[in-house]
Amino acid sequence: MKHTSLFAGRAMVSPVPQPAGRPAMQSALARPVSCEGVGLHSGAPVRMTLAPAPAGTGIVFERTDRAGGRIAAVYDRVVDTRLGTTIENTHGVRVSTIEHLMSAFAGLGIDNAVVELSAGEVPIMDGSAAPFVRMIEAAGVATLGVPRRALRVLRPVTLRDGEKLAVLTPAEESVVECEISFASSAIGRQHLQFSGGAAAYIELVAGARTFGFAHEIAHLRKAGLALGGSLENAVVVDGDSIVNPEGLRSSNEFVRHKVLDAIGDLALAGGPILGRFRSVRGGHDLNNRILRTLFANPSAFEWVDLDGTASRAVPAGLGHELPARAAAAAFA
Ligand SMILES: [Zn+2]
């Protein structure tokens, strides 16, 4: 793959994200941008600021309402995947429902950011990643003078759990392929393979909303969950019908959202993945467990720099160094 290195060695601010391809250099937001919303599960109001961060920071969450509230967004900080992806630091401070924001960062190629939150859950906004994309576009993207590191899959890694399947296989670009199958004819069987840069992500993935089933939502509410959920921020399926009066944003919005979630969850690898991820009936749990399985097999991957016109292997001894470790040490 070819990359231009026009911005190497100096910070360059562009008004919109890199349009396509896999930029060679790390990026960050050009300036802070804020929003307010509610948590999907807590129902609590929350103010969120996406702030610039230097190269090598990765994505870091910071709870402004709690001491010791810094949490690195890395796969081995994930403590709950039942209704979204929740991370926790060594002080027991948590942030939940990070996956749609993480997806927007990954989809637009943002490597570094500090996410300040006034409460423990990322605002659900409209249930998709589109509002976060608009925030990132409003902030602008700064290209930093440090090469991006990508995780290259070297050997297939497979995870099976009953009817669920997750597989990572080698590929020269990032590919995410999801298949879902539901009894409801409103969903049925849907399949989508996605690869491409920011423009394709914005067009095909970012706007797909989260979804739930009417009969499950009643149970969740009784358990004190989905308290912020409404037809304003989720597609609700009741039997074979869509409850939302406006209907779907696309005929395959459900599988598009599965891809959106997978992109966000896989971003917890700590860098873009050069490989093909395929999931069947997957979700946050499998997305996280495939990363844990990959990182438990050092011969299955390597870290590579994306500077210049070709990927360059990280010298032996550094290839298996997990950015998670460094980030955890810095922010624990
Ligand atoms: Zn989701």
Residues whose N, C-alpha, C, O or C-beta is under 5 A from the ligand:
A	BS01	ZN	T210 H257 D261
